[in-house]
Amino acid sequence: MNQRRLPNPLLRGLRLVLGWIIAMIFVSAWYLAAQAVMDLLFEVSPGPEAFQADLIAHLMIGTLLYGMSSSLVRFALATAALFSALTLGNALKMSILGGPLMPDDFVAAKNMFLLLDGWQLAGAALMVTVPAILLWWMIAWRRARAWVSLGIVVLAVGLLGAFPEPASRALDKQFGHSVWNQRGNFEARGLPLQLLQEGVRSRARREAAPSAGEVAEALARLGASTPSDVLKVATPVGPTRNLHMIVLESFWDPMLLGASELSADPLDPAFRALWAASGNAHALAPVFGGYTANTEFEVLCGFPVERDNVFFEGGLRNEAPCLPRHLASAGYRSFASHPNAASFWNRVNAYRRIGFDTYWSDGDFELDDMNEGFLGDASLYRQVLDKLGPQLQGSTPAFNYVLTYFGHLPYPLNARRPAVIEAAEGHATVEAYANTLYYKSRELMAFLRELRQLDPDGLIVLFGDHLPALGNHFGGFRESGLLASNRAEFTDAMFRTVVSTPLILIDGQRGVVKTGDLPFYQLPGLLLRLLGDARPSMMALTAPEPGSPAIRPLPGMHVIADRDTATVCRNPENQPAACEASTAWLAAIRILARDIFGGDQHSLRRLEPTPGFRAAATGSRLEEPARKL
């Protein structure tokens, strides 16, 4: 009888060691190849100083994954899929928006699926599902070593979550940190350490709600009173005119792109004339190339956004007397129109919390003029007027808020909109954008003419939500000398450029108002003054003062814009003297924002909140509502 020989223990040990060696060689080879490809295709790679730490981080992750795996082949497939998806996603974000992947991007990822369609949607879905499926398939669920590796991961995550402050301090000491230069952080760390360090920081910065004493001190620092009027306006019992706010997706002046050699000015001459009457005023946005919801929050609630995440997603937790709710107490009805998926950037909940009565999204419009996934502005404007026409002629004033969608990257046009503008060779993205602006500006002016005829006394404000993305590493802007390829190389003037979009404010039959350059968060307070609404309002705390410079906060820094000059404040230990007062003002505003939108709302009780609005009781939070507002 032949007996099956048992494997030699030494041979088994050699095979085990050889398996680990091959696995780590595979991770190293993948890492070197992936960094070379990303650098070649997107000009994105960690800096030389990060090479060793970044490779070690990938090897450590590879070690844990191999410990869970059932075979070397399954490990190789799953690891390559996971690392490739993260590396490609990071390269795409870096090249388009100028910053690396952040922990909040994973929370907001669902919104990206609502934005994409066709092959882009399929590609994004594969980037998520393929690694997830392969990882599940890879794990040897019945082997003890797999559970040991999983246990190590769970323990590490638990410890970091339980002690985020010391972990964040230790990581910052070892690898450094810059709040305003996240690209520089990535280049000094690599992607795994970037995600680890910022994930721990995100956990550590979950600040407690401000106390009543802290709120009182912040209000005292601001004077705790309504600022003086910017414009001399009548003060009736309550505002009675309609208010129209038109937010223009990626609307900007492409004629500044001299290197693109556009064959004609894309902007409608009527728009140029109207903008010239405003003194070519600009709104100063909190974002570049995306995250429109942060601009929305500022123009609707009157407080600045300073962090690199979407405030509608996690910062706006309380019901608050923002512009729609404040106007409702004066008898207004408020309507929000946006032909995108209703839940994008958590708008259903956010719009309800700030007081909109009605929210019309993609399901409420006839999608009869699509440019790939984007409804043309002409159709949107026509349908909004069809819905609102009777309201504008009635006795109840309306707040008409229109957020356009046409004009979004990649700037597609349908057959009804043939290209009419040409650009220099190699400037295809700028050419596509210029042709989009050609139609977008003309459709806007046609709508504006009809709206002013229908509602001659209405207060109308329109502006671009942020600058467009025009190629990798600020391409388009960089080629024309407006921006550098890296935020670390921006001059003070470039920081002002990267946030400036056209702003036009029409005060009914009085005509265009010269507002000067205005941060978005100061717009609600100014609109209330033009409406003659002198009632107490939290938005008065940030309303513009005559002659004062504009303060534009950005993550880890802020810009002081005074006429044609700009001063950037970003290093507390070594910043210009002009930054001292603005830094103190922003610190007070930051406390009040935390209190109002995520805290116990002590400041609203002190400011005598809007009639019909009840400040949150201590510790209270709203439950997530249904779709209906």
C-alpha positions as CSV (number, residue, x, y, z in Angstrom):
1,M,0.0,0.0,0.0
2,N,1.5,3.3,-1.1
3,Q,1.2,6.0,1.6
4,R,1.0,9.7,0.5
5,R,4.1,11.4,1.7
6,L,3.6,14.5,3.9
7,P,5.1,17.8,2.5
8,N,8.5,18.5,3.9
9,P,8.2,21.2,6.6
10,L,11.2,23.0,5.3
11,L,9.7,22.9,1.8
12,R,6.5,24.3,3.1
13,G,8.4,27.1,4.8
14,L,10.3,27.9,1.7
15,R,7.1,28.1,-0.4
16,L,5.6,30.4,2.2
17,V,8.5,32.7,2.3
18,L,8.7,32.7,-1.5
19,G,5.1,33.6,-1.7
20,W,5.6,36.6,0.5
21,I,8.7,37.7,-1.5
22,I,6.8,37.4,-4.8
23,A,3.8,39.3,-3.4
24,M,6.1,42.2,-2.2
25,I,8.0,42.2,-5.5
26,F,4.7,42.4,-7.3
27,V,3.6,45.4,-5.2
28,S,6.9,47.1,-5.8
29,A,6.8,46.5,-9.5
30,W,3.2,47.8,-9.7
31,Y,4.1,50.9,-7.7
32,L,7.0,51.8,-10.0
33,A,5.0,51.2,-13.1
34,A,1.9,53.1,-11.8
35,Q,3.9,56.2,-10.7
36,A,5.6,56.3,-14.1
37,V,2.3,56.0,-16.0
38,M,0.5,58.6,-13.8
39,D,3.5,61.0,-14.2
40,L,3.4,60.5,-18.0
41,L,-0.3,60.8,-18.5
42,F,-1.3,63.3,-15.8
43,E,2.0,64.8,-14.5
44,V,1.0,63.6,-11.0
45,S,3.4,61.7,-8.8
46,P,4.8,62.0,-5.2
47,G,7.9,64.0,-4.8
48,P,11.4,62.4,-4.5
49,E,11.4,62.9,-0.8
50,A,8.2,60.8,-0.5
51,F,9.4,57.9,-2.6
52,Q,10.7,55.7,0.3
53,A,7.8,56.3,2.7
54,D,5.2,55.9,-0.1
55,L,6.6,52.6,-1.2
56,I,6.8,51.3,2.3
57,A,3.2,52.4,2.9
58,H,2.1,50.4,-0.2
59,L,4.2,47.4,0.9
60,M,2.5,47.5,4.4
61,I,-0.9,47.5,2.8
62,G,0.2,44.8,0.5
63,T,1.4,42.7,3.5
64,L,-2.0,43.0,5.1
65,L,-3.8,42.1,1.9
66,Y,-1.6,39.1,1.2
67,G,-2.2,37.9,4.7
68,M,-5.9,37.8,4.0
69,S,-5.6,36.3,0.5
70,S,-6.3,32.7,-0.5
71,S,-3.8,32.6,-3.3
72,L,-1.0,34.7,-4.9
73,V,-3.0,35.1,-8.1
74,R,-6.1,36.4,-6.4
75,F,-3.9,38.8,-4.3
76,A,-2.3,40.2,-7.4
77,L,-5.6,40.8,-9.2
78,A,-7.3,42.4,-6.2
79,T,-4.4,44.5,-5.1
80,A,-3.7,45.8,-8.6
81,A,-7.4,46.7,-9.0
82,L,-7.6,48.5,-5.6
83,F,-4.3,50.4,-6.0
84,S,-5.0,51.3,-9.6
85,A,-8.5,52.7,-8.9
86,L,-7.2,54.9,-6.0
87,T,-4.1,56.1,-8.0
88,L,-6.1,56.9,-11.1
89,G,-8.9,58.6,-9.1
90,N,-6.2,60.7,-7.3
91,A,-4.5,61.6,-10.6
92,L,-7.8,62.7,-12.2
93,K,-8.7,64.9,-9.3
94,M,-5.2,66.4,-9.0
95,S,-5.1,67.2,-12.7
96,I,-8.6,68.7,-12.9
97,L,-9.1,70.4,-9.6
98,G,-5.6,70.8,-8.4
99,G,-5.8,68.8,-5.2
100,P,-5.5,65.1,-4.2
101,L,-8.1,62.7,-3.0
102,M,-9.4,63.5,0.5
103,P,-11.4,61.3,2.9
104,D,-14.5,63.5,2.2
105,D,-14.3,62.5,-1.5
106,F,-15.4,59.0,-0.6
107,V,-18.4,60.2,1.3
108,A,-19.3,62.5,-1.7
109,A,-18.6,59.8,-4.3
110,K,-22.3,59.0,-4.8
111,N,-22.8,62.5,-6.2
112,M,-20.2,61.9,-8.9
113,F,-22.3,59.0,-10.2
114,L,-25.3,61.3,-10.5
115,L,-23.1,63.7,-12.6
116,L,-21.7,61.1,-15.1
117,D,-23.4,59.2,-17.9
118,G,-22.4,56.9,-20.8
119,W,-18.8,55.6,-20.8
120,Q,-17.8,57.9,-18.0
121,L,-20.5,56.5,-15.7
122,A,-19.5,52.9,-16.7
123,G,-15.8,53.6,-16.0
124,A,-16.5,55.2,-12.6
125,A,-18.8,52.2,-11.7
126,L,-16.0,49.8,-12.7
127,M,-13.5,51.7,-10.6
128,V,-15.6,51.0,-7.5
129,T,-17.2,47.6,-8.1
130,V,-14.2,45.7,-9.6
131,P,-11.8,46.3,-6.6
132,A,-14.7,45.6,-4.2
133,I,-15.6,42.3,-5.9
134,L,-12.0,41.2,-6.3
135,L,-11.2,42.0,-2.6
136,W,-14.1,39.9,-1.5
137,W,-13.1,37.1,-3.8
138,M,-9.4,37.3,-2.6
139,I,-10.0,36.9,1.1
140,A,-9.5,33.4,2.5
141,W,-12.5,33.5,4.8
142,R,-11.8,30.1,6.4
143,R,-8.2,30.7,7.2
144,A,-7.0,32.0,10.5
145,R,-4.3,34.3,9.0
146,A,-7.0,36.2,7.1
147,W,-8.9,36.9,10.3
148,V,-5.6,38.0,12.0
149,S,-4.9,40.5,9.2
150,L,-8.5,41.7,9.3
151,G,-8.2,42.1,13.1
152,I,-5.1,44.1,12.7
153,V,-6.9,46.5,10.3
154,V,-9.9,46.8,12.6
155,L,-7.7,47.4,15.7
156,A,-5.6,50.1,13.9
157,V,-8.7,51.9,12.6
158,G,-10.3,51.7,16.1
159,L,-7.2,53.1,17.8
160,L,-6.9,55.9,15.3
161,G,-10.6,56.7,15.7
162,A,-10.3,56.6,19.5
163,F,-7.2,58.8,19.7
164,P,-7.2,61.0,16.7
165,E,-5.6,64.1,18.2
166,P,-2.3,62.5,19.3
167,A,-2.2,60.4,16.1
168,S,-2.7,63.6,14.0
169,R,0.0,65.5,15.9
170,A,2.4,62.6,15.5
171,L,1.8,62.2,11.7
172,D,2.1,66.0,11.2
173,K,5.4,66.0,13.1
174,Q,6.8,63.2,11.0
175,F,5.5,64.1,7.5
176,G,4.6,67.8,7.8
177,H,1.3,69.5,6.9
178,S,0.0,72.5,5.0
179,V,-3.7,73.4,5.3
180,W,-3.8,75.5,2.1
181,N,-1.4,73.4,-0.1
182,Q,-2.9,69.9,-0.2
183,R,-1.0,69.1,-3.4
184,G,2.2,69.8,-1.6
185,N,1.0,67.5,1.2
186,F,0.5,64.7,-1.3
187,E,3.8,65.2,-3.0
188,A,5.6,65.0,0.4
189,R,3.6,61.9,1.6
190,G,2.2,59.9,-1.2
191,L,-1.5,58.7,-1.4
192,P,-1.8,56.2,1.4
193,L,-0.3,58.5,4.0
194,Q,-2.3,61.4,2.5
195,L,-5.5,59.6,3.1
196,L,-4.4,58.3,6.5
197,Q,-3.2,61.7,7.7
198,E,-6.2,63.6,6.5
199,G,-8.6,60.9,7.7
200,V,-7.2,61.2,11.2
201,R,-7.3,65.0,11.0
202,S,-10.9,64.9,9.9
203,R,-11.8,62.8,12.9
204,A,-9.7,65.0,15.3
205,R,-11.3,68.3,14.1
206,R,-14.8,67.4,15.1
207,E,-15.1,70.3,17.4
208,A,-17.7,70.5,20.2
209,A,-20.5,73.0,19.7
210,P,-19.5,76.5,20.9
211,S,-20.7,77.4,24.4
212,A,-23.0,80.4,25.1
213,G,-20.0,82.2,26.5
214,E,-17.9,81.6,23.4
215,V,-20.8,82.8,21.2
216,A,-21.3,85.9,23.3
217,E,-17.6,86.7,23.0
218,A,-17.6,86.3,19.2
219,L,-20.7,88.5,18.9
220,A,-19.0,91.2,21.1
221,R,-15.9,91.0,18.8
222,L,-18.1,91.7,15.8
223,G,-19.9,94.6,17.6
224,A,-23.1,92.4,18.1
225,S,-25.1,94.9,16.0
226,T,-26.3,95.2,12.5
227,P,-23.6,96.9,10.3
228,S,-24.4,100.3,8.8
229,D,-26.1,100.5,5.4
230,V,-24.0,100.0,2.3
231,L,-26.6,101.6,0.1
232,K,-29.3,104.2,1.0
233,V,-32.6,102.4,0.4
234,A,-36.2,102.9,1.5
235,T,-37.3,100.9,4.6
236,P,-40.9,99.8,4.1
237,V,-42.7,97.6,6.7
238,G,-41.5,94.5,4.8
239,P,-40.0,93.7,1.4
240,T,-42.5,93.4,-1.4
241,R,-40.4,93.1,-4.6
242,N,-39.6,89.7,-6.2
243,L,-36.0,88.5,-5.8
244,H,-34.4,86.5,-8.7
245,M,-31.1,84.8,-8.2
246,I,-29.5,83.1,-11.2
247,V,-26.4,80.9,-10.6
248,L,-24.5,80.3,-13.8
249,E,-22.6,77.1,-14.0
250,S,-18.8,77.7,-14.6
251,F,-19.6,81.2,-16.0
252,W,-16.4,83.3,-16.6
253,D,-14.7,85.6,-19.1
254,P,-12.8,83.4,-21.7
255,M,-11.3,86.4,-23.4
256,L,-8.8,86.6,-20.6
257,L,-7.2,83.5,-22.1
258,G,-4.9,85.2,-24.6
259,A,-2.8,82.2,-25.4
260,S,-6.0,80.4,-26.7
261,E,-6.4,83.0,-29.5
262,L,-10.2,82.8,-29.6
263,S,-11.6,83.7,-33.0
264,A,-14.3,85.9,-31.5
265,D,-15.6,87.1,-28.1
266,P,-18.0,84.3,-26.9
267,L,-19.9,86.5,-24.5
268,D,-23.1,88.2,-25.8
269,P,-22.4,92.0,-26.4
270,A,-25.5,92.7,-24.3
271,F,-24.0,90.9,-21.4
272,R,-20.7,92.8,-21.9
273,A,-22.6,96.1,-21.8
274,L,-24.5,95.1,-18.6
275,W,-21.4,93.9,-16.9
276,A,-19.5,97.1,-17.9
277,A,-22.3,99.1,-16.2
278,S,-21.6,97.2,-13.0
279,G,-18.0,98.3,-13.2
280,N,-17.1,94.7,-14.2
281,A,-17.7,93.5,-10.7
282,H,-16.7,90.1,-9.5
283,A,-18.0,87.7,-7.0
284,L,-15.4,85.8,-5.0
285,A,-16.1,82.1,-4.8
286,P,-14.9,79.6,-2.2
287,V,-14.2,76.9,-4.8
288,F,-12.5,76.2,-8.2
289,G,-13.9,74.0,-10.9
290,G,-16.6,72.2,-8.8
291,Y,-18.3,71.9,-5.4
292,T,-21.0,74.4,-6.5
293,A,-22.9,73.6,-3.3
294,N,-20.4,75.6,-1.3
295,T,-21.1,78.7,-3.4
296,E,-24.8,78.0,-2.9
297,F,-24.5,77.9,0.9
298,E,-22.7,81.2,0.9
299,V,-25.2,83.1,-1.3
300,L,-28.2,81.6,0.6
301,C,-26.9,81.7,4.2
302,G,-24.4,84.6,4.4
303,F,-21.5,82.7,6.0
304,P,-18.2,81.7,4.4
305,V,-17.0,78.1,3.7
306,E,-13.4,77.6,4.6
307,R,-12.8,73.8,4.4
308,D,-12.2,71.6,1.4
309,N,-15.5,69.6,1.7
310,V,-19.2,70.2,0.8
311,F,-20.9,72.1,3.6
312,F,-24.4,70.8,2.5
313,E,-23.2,67.3,3.1
314,G,-22.0,67.5,6.7
315,G,-21.9,71.0,8.0
316,L,-25.5,72.1,7.6
317,R,-27.1,70.0,10.4
318,N,-29.6,72.5,11.8
319,E,-32.6,74.3,10.5
320,A,-31.4,77.9,10.0
321,P,-33.0,81.3,9.1
322,C,-31.1,81.7,5.8
323,L,-32.3,83.9,3.0
324,P,-35.4,81.7,1.9
325,R,-36.6,81.3,5.5
326,H,-35.9,85.0,6.4
327,L,-37.9,86.2,3.4
328,A,-40.7,83.7,4.2
329,S,-41.4,85.6,7.4
330,A,-42.0,88.7,5.3
331,G,-44.6,86.8,3.2
332,Y,-42.4,85.5,0.4
333,R,-42.7,82.1,-1.3
334,S,-39.4,80.6,-2.3
335,F,-38.7,78.4,-5.3
336,A,-35.4,76.5,-6.1
337,S,-34.9,75.2,-9.7
338,H,-32.1,72.9,-10.7
339,P,-32.4,70.3,-13.5
340,N,-30.1,67.8,-11.9
341,A,-30.8,64.8,-9.6
342,A,-32.7,66.1,-6.6
343,S,-30.3,64.5,-4.0
344,F,-27.1,65.8,-5.6
345,W,-24.9,67.4,-2.8
346,N,-27.7,66.6,-0.3
347,R,-29.8,69.4,-1.8
348,V,-33.2,68.0,-0.7
349,N,-32.2,68.2,3.0
350,A,-30.2,71.3,2.7
351,Y,-32.9,73.3,0.8
352,R,-35.5,72.3,3.4
353,R,-33.2,73.3,6.3
354,I,-32.7,76.8,4.9
355,G,-36.3,77.4,4.2
356,F,-37.2,76.8,0.5
357,D,-40.9,76.1,0.0
358,T,-40.5,74.3,-3.4
359,Y,-37.6,72.5,-5.1
360,W,-37.9,71.6,-8.8
361,S,-35.3,69.1,-9.9
362,D,-34.7,67.0,-13.0
363,G,-38.0,65.0,-12.5
364,D,-40.0,68.3,-12.6
365,F,-38.7,69.5,-16.0
366,E,-39.1,68.3,-19.5
367,L,-35.6,67.3,-20.5
368,D,-36.2,68.4,-24.1
369,D,-32.8,70.1,-24.9
370,M,-30.1,67.9,-23.6
371,N,-26.4,68.4,-24.1
372,E,-25.3,64.9,-23.1
373,G,-26.5,65.0,-19.4
374,F,-27.1,68.7,-19.2
375,L,-30.4,70.5,-19.9
376,G,-29.9,73.7,-22.0
377,D,-30.4,77.0,-20.2
378,A,-33.0,78.2,-22.7
379,S,-35.3,75.3,-21.9
380,L,-34.7,75.7,-18.2
381,Y,-35.5,79.4,-18.2
382,R,-38.6,78.9,-20.3
383,Q,-39.9,76.2,-18.0
384,V,-39.1,78.2,-14.9
385,L,-41.1,81.2,-16.2
386,D,-44.0,78.8,-17.2
387,K,-44.1,77.6,-13.6
388,L,-43.6,81.0,-11.9
389,G,-45.4,83.3,-14.3
390,P,-48.7,83.5,-12.3
391,Q,-46.7,83.8,-9.0
392,L,-44.7,86.8,-10.3
393,Q,-47.9,88.6,-11.3
394,G,-49.7,87.9,-7.9
395,S,-49.7,89.8,-4.7
396,T,-47.3,87.4,-2.9
397,P,-43.6,88.2,-3.5
398,A,-41.4,85.4,-4.7
399,F,-37.8,84.4,-4.2
400,N,-36.9,82.7,-7.5
401,Y,-33.6,80.8,-7.2
402,V,-32.3,79.2,-10.5
403,L,-29.2,77.0,-10.5
404,T,-28.2,76.2,-14.1
405,Y,-26.6,72.9,-15.1
406,F,-25.6,73.6,-18.8
407,G,-22.0,74.7,-19.0
408,H,-20.5,71.9,-16.9
409,L,-17.3,70.1,-17.8
410,P,-16.7,68.6,-20.5
411,Y,-18.8,71.4,-22.1
412,P,-20.8,69.3,-24.6
413,L,-23.1,70.8,-27.2
414,N,-26.0,69.2,-29.1
415,A,-26.7,69.6,-32.8
416,R,-28.8,72.7,-32.1
417,R,-25.7,74.4,-30.9
418,P,-23.0,74.1,-33.6
419,A,-19.5,75.4,-32.7
420,V,-18.9,79.0,-33.9
421,I,-15.7,79.9,-32.0
422,E,-12.3,78.5,-32.8
423,A,-9.2,78.4,-30.6
424,A,-5.5,77.9,-31.3
425,E,-4.2,74.4,-31.9
426,G,-3.9,72.4,-28.7
427,H,-6.6,74.4,-26.9
428,A,-9.5,72.1,-27.5
429,T,-10.9,72.3,-24.0
430,V,-10.9,76.1,-24.1
431,E,-12.6,76.0,-27.5
432,A,-15.3,73.7,-26.2
433,Y,-15.8,76.0,-23.2
434,A,-15.9,79.2,-25.4
435,N,-18.6,77.7,-27.6
436,T,-20.6,76.7,-24.5
437,L,-20.3,80.3,-23.2
438,Y,-21.4,81.6,-26.6
439,Y,-24.8,80.0,-26.2
440,K,-25.0,80.2,-22.5
441,S,-24.6,84.0,-22.5
442,R,-27.1,84.5,-25.3
443,E,-29.7,82.3,-23.7
444,L,-29.2,84.2,-20.4
445,M,-29.7,87.6,-22.0
446,A,-32.8,86.5,-23.8
447,F,-34.2,85.2,-20.5
448,L,-33.2,88.4,-18.7
449,R,-35.0,90.6,-21.3
450,E,-38.2,88.6,-20.8
451,L,-37.8,88.5,-17.0
452,R,-37.3,92.3,-16.8
453,Q,-40.4,92.9,-19.0
454,L,-42.4,90.5,-16.9
455,D,-41.1,91.9,-13.6
456,P,-39.6,95.4,-14.1
457,D,-39.3,96.1,-10.4
458,G,-37.7,92.8,-9.5
459,L,-34.3,92.6,-7.8
460,I,-32.1,90.4,-10.1
461,V,-28.6,89.0,-9.3
462,L,-26.6,86.7,-11.5
463,F,-23.1,85.4,-11.2
464,G,-20.8,82.5,-12.1
465,D,-20.6,79.9,-9.4
466,H,-16.8,79.2,-9.9
467,L,-14.2,79.2,-12.6
468,P,-14.3,76.4,-15.2
469,A,-11.8,73.6,-15.2
470,L,-9.9,74.0,-18.5
471,G,-7.3,71.2,-18.5
472,N,-4.8,69.4,-16.4
473,H,-3.0,71.5,-13.7
474,F,-4.9,74.7,-14.4
475,G,-4.4,74.3,-18.1
476,G,-5.8,77.1,-20.2
477,F,-5.3,79.5,-17.3
478,R,-1.6,78.4,-16.9
479,E,-0.9,78.7,-20.7
480,S,-2.2,82.3,-20.6
481,G,-0.2,83.2,-17.5
482,L,-3.2,83.7,-15.3
483,L,-2.4,80.8,-12.9
484,A,0.6,78.6,-12.2
485,S,0.4,74.8,-12.4
486,N,0.6,74.4,-8.7
487,R,-1.1,76.4,-5.9
488,A,2.2,76.5,-4.1
489,E,3.4,78.7,-6.9
490,F,0.4,81.1,-7.0
491,T,1.1,84.8,-6.5
492,D,-1.3,86.8,-4.4
493,A,-2.9,88.1,-7.6
494,M,-3.4,84.5,-8.8
495,F,-5.3,83.6,-5.7
496,R,-7.6,86.5,-6.4
497,T,-8.0,85.4,-10.1
498,V,-8.8,81.8,-9.2
499,V,-11.9,82.9,-7.2
500,S,-13.3,85.7,-9.3
501,T,-16.4,85.3,-11.5
502,P,-18.7,87.9,-13.1
503,L,-21.3,89.5,-10.9
504,I,-24.3,91.6,-12.0
505,L,-26.9,93.1,-9.7
506,I,-30.0,94.8,-11.2
507,D,-32.0,96.9,-8.8
508,G,-35.3,96.9,-10.7
509,Q,-35.9,100.0,-12.7
510,R,-33.1,101.7,-10.9
511,G,-30.7,99.7,-13.1
512,V,-27.4,98.0,-12.4
513,V,-25.7,98.4,-9.0
514,K,-21.9,98.9,-8.8
515,T,-21.2,96.5,-6.0
516,G,-17.4,96.2,-6.4
517,D,-15.9,92.8,-5.9
518,L,-17.9,90.9,-3.3
519,P,-17.3,87.6,-1.5
520,F,-20.4,85.4,-2.1
521,Y,-21.2,85.2,1.6
522,Q,-21.8,89.0,1.7
523,L,-24.4,88.9,-1.0
524,P,-27.5,87.9,1.1
525,G,-27.0,90.9,3.5
526,L,-26.7,93.3,0.6
527,L,-29.8,91.9,-1.1
528,L,-31.8,92.4,2.1
529,R,-30.7,96.0,2.2
530,L,-31.7,96.6,-1.4
531,L,-35.1,95.0,-0.6
532,G,-35.5,97.5,2.2
533,D,-35.5,94.7,4.8
534,A,-34.0,96.1,8.0
535,R,-35.2,93.4,10.3
536,P,-32.6,91.6,12.5
537,S,-30.8,88.9,10.5
538,M,-27.8,86.7,11.0
539,M,-26.8,87.6,7.4
540,A,-26.3,91.2,8.5
541,L,-23.2,90.1,10.5
542,T,-21.3,89.5,7.3
543,A,-22.9,92.2,5.0
544,P,-20.3,94.4,3.3
545,E,-19.3,97.7,4.9
546,P,-18.6,100.8,2.8
547,G,-15.0,101.1,1.7
548,S,-13.9,97.9,3.5
549,P,-11.8,95.3,1.6
550,A,-13.3,92.0,0.6
551,I,-12.2,89.0,2.6
552,R,-12.2,85.7,0.8
553,P,-11.5,82.7,3.1
554,L,-10.1,79.5,1.5
555,P,-8.9,76.3,3.1
556,G,-6.0,77.3,5.4
557,M,-5.8,80.9,4.2
558,H,-7.7,83.9,3.2
559,V,-7.4,86.7,0.6
560,I,-7.9,90.4,1.3
561,A,-9.1,91.9,-2.0
562,D,-9.0,95.7,-2.0
563,R,-9.8,97.3,-5.4
564,D,-7.0,96.0,-7.7
565,T,-4.7,94.6,-5.1
566,A,-4.7,91.3,-3.2
567,T,-3.0,90.2,0.1
568,V,-2.8,86.5,1.0
569,C,-2.9,85.6,4.7
570,R,-1.7,82.0,5.2
571,N,1.1,81.7,7.7
572,P,0.0,82.8,11.3
573,E,3.7,83.1,12.4
574,N,4.7,85.3,9.5
575,Q,1.9,87.2,7.7
576,P,1.4,90.8,6.7
577,A,0.1,93.2,9.3
578,A,-3.0,93.7,7.2
579,C,-4.0,90.1,8.1
580,E,-4.4,90.7,11.8
581,A,-7.8,92.3,11.8
582,S,-9.3,89.9,9.2
583,T,-7.9,86.9,11.0
584,A,-9.6,87.9,14.2
585,W,-12.9,88.7,12.3
586,L,-12.9,85.3,10.6
587,A,-12.3,83.5,13.9
588,A,-15.4,85.2,15.4
589,I,-17.5,84.3,12.3
590,R,-16.2,80.7,12.4
591,I,-17.6,80.4,16.0
592,L,-21.0,81.8,15.0
593,A,-21.2,79.5,11.9
594,R,-20.5,76.4,14.1
595,D,-23.1,77.5,16.5
596,I,-25.8,78.3,14.0
597,F,-25.4,75.5,11.5
598,G,-24.2,72.6,13.7
599,G,-24.5,73.8,17.3
600,D,-27.0,75.0,19.8
601,Q,-27.8,78.3,18.1
602,H,-27.1,80.6,21.0
603,S,-26.4,83.4,18.6
604,L,-29.8,83.2,17.0
605,R,-31.5,83.6,20.4
606,R,-29.4,86.7,21.0
607,L,-30.2,88.2,17.6
608,E,-34.0,87.8,18.0
609,P,-34.5,85.2,15.3
610,T,-36.8,85.4,12.3
611,P,-40.5,85.3,13.3
612,G,-41.8,81.8,12.8
613,F,-38.4,80.3,13.3
614,R,-37.5,78.6,16.6
615,A,-33.8,78.2,17.4
616,A,-32.7,74.7,18.2
617,A,-32.9,73.5,21.7
618,T,-29.6,72.6,23.3
619,G,-28.3,69.4,21.8
620,S,-31.2,69.0,19.3
621,R,-30.7,67.7,15.8
622,L,-33.1,67.3,12.9
623,E,-34.0,63.9,11.5
624,E,-33.4,63.3,7.8
625,P,-36.6,64.3,6.0
626,A,-38.3,62.7,3.0
627,R,-38.1,64.1,-0.5
628,K,-41.0,66.5,0.0
629,L,-39.8,69.9,1.4
